[in-house]
Amino acid sequence: MQIHDLKSKQARVFSVLHADSDLLMRKIISNVFANEAFQLDSAANGKEAFAFLKARDYQYDIVITEMHMQYANGYEIINKVMKESPRTRTIITSNMSYLHIREGLEIVREDCFKKPLIVGKLL
């Protein structure tokens, strides 16, 4: 399903949190989700990500996070989101191997994308 298909098939707006310490990645994701079908919050570190999550009572449709950030890492974010809001789709972006990422997750699920990220795979 393409982004333009989402708009035509649904009036629903998907809430997305993207947490990544890389400014360029935040700008790329911001451009990808610059669409009426998405409401994007962007965090530069774990502290900002948790502030967004708490403000929305962990109720996002999608959370995308990298693994290595200041103040809180991707493991902490994903594990907390999966406990507080099990319906939230979680996506991990990392240059670590998939096996290493799985080892740090308390509940194994969802998608992992290797960096450098091919943005089209997110959609």
Stockholm file with secondary structure:
# STOCKHOLM 1.0

chainA/1-123         MQIHDLKSKQARVFSVLHADSDLLMRKIISNVFANEAFQLDSAANGKEAFAFLKARDYQYDIVITEMHMQYANGYEIINKVMKESPRTRTIITSNMSYLHIREGLEIVREDCFKKPLIVGKLL
#=GR chainA/1-123 SS CCHHHHHHHCCCCEEEEEECSCHHHHHHHHHHTCSTTEEEEEESSHHHHHHHHHHTTTCCSEEEEESCCSSSCHHHHHHHHHHHCTTSEEEEEESSCHHHHHHTCSSCCSEEEESSCCGGGTC
#=GC SS_cons         CCHHHHHHHCCCCEEEEEECSCHHHHHHHHHHTCSTTEEEEEESSHHHHHHHHHHTTTCCSEEEEESCCSSSCHHHHHHHHHHHCTTSEEEEEESSCHHHHHHTCSSCCSEEEESSCCGGGTC
//
